[in-house]
Amino acid sequence: MNKFGGFGGGNNMQHLMKQAQKMQQDMLKAQEELAETEVVATSGGGMVEIVMTCDRQLVSIKIKPEAVDPDDVEMLEDMLVAGFNEASKLVEEEQKRLMGPYAGAMGGLGGLM
């Protein structure tokens, strides 16, 4: 055992830190890509369209005029909820696709970041 507590010396620790920094840079790049990526979800057979970025920012909501029935506002509300939930599901799938490789890795660095 050496004076570094058995970790193989300063070179290994330095290598580990470089790996952690690279991983952090890659994660930041993936997060930027998520912020720029949009998903489009529809509900009510295309009556409502929700556009959201993959960092969960609502970009737009489009409602076809025929979806607006003053006597049935609840149906429009339901379509908005369904569209938003579908957009959220699509965002989650995209986040898993882009961030999946980093999911467990950052926790395993033991506070080096």
N, C-alpha and C positions, 0 to 999 in steps of 0.2 A: 504494500500500500504506500502510496506516495503522499506528499504534503497536500495534495489537492483532494484528499479524501477518496482516492481510488477511482476517480473519473478519467484517468489516463492523461492528466496534465492539461495545461492551458490550451494546447492546440485543439484538443477535442472540444473543449468548451467554446473556443473561438469558432470552430466549425459549426457547432450547434447554434450559436448565436447568428451566424450567417444564414443558416437554414431557416431559422425563425424569422429573420428580417425578410428573406425572399418570400416566405409563406405569407407574411403580413402584406407585402407589396402585391402579391397575387390576389389575396383576398380583397384588397382595396380596389384593384382593377375589376374584379368580379362584381363588387358592390357598385362601382361606377357603371358597369354594363347593365346591371339591374335597373339603375335609375334611368337609363336611356331606353330600356326595352319596354314596349307597351303591349298589353294584351287587350283583346276586344271580346266582350261577351255580349250575347243577346238573350232576350227572354220574350215570352209572349209571341213566339213565332216571328221574331224579328221586329216586333213593335217597339221594343226598347233596346238601345245599344249603350253599353258602358265601356269606356276606354280608361284604363288604369295603367300607370307605370308599375314596374315590378318592385319598386320601393314603396308601393302602396299609396301613391298620390293619384287622386282622381283627376283625370284629364278632361273628360267630357261625358255628358249624358245626352243621348238623342232619343226623342220620343216622337213617333209618327203621329200625325194629327188624329188619325182614326182610333188611336189608343186612348184618347182623351174623351171620356164620357162623364159629363157632370153628374149623371145619375149613378155612376159606379166608380167613384174615386178609389175605393178599396182595391179594385182590380188593378188599377194603375200602380198603386202603392205596392201591391204584391209583385207586379212585374219588375218594379225598381229593386225591391229586395232580392228577388231571384236573380236579376242581372248582376247586382253587386256581389252576391254570394258566388256566382259563377266566375266573375272576374277575380275575386279573392282566391278561389280554387286554382285558377290558371296561374296567378301570381305565385302561389305556393309551389306549384309544380315547377315553374321556371326558377324559383329560388333554390329548390332542391337540386335542380339540374346544374346550376352554376356554382352553388356553394357546397354541394354535397361532398366534394373532396376535402373540404376544410372543416366539416362538421365536428369530428372528434379530434382533429389534429391540434387545434388551439388549446384545448383542455389538457392535452398531454404534454404541453411545454412547461408545465409546472411554474407558471408565473414569470416566465422569462420575457414576456411581452409587456 
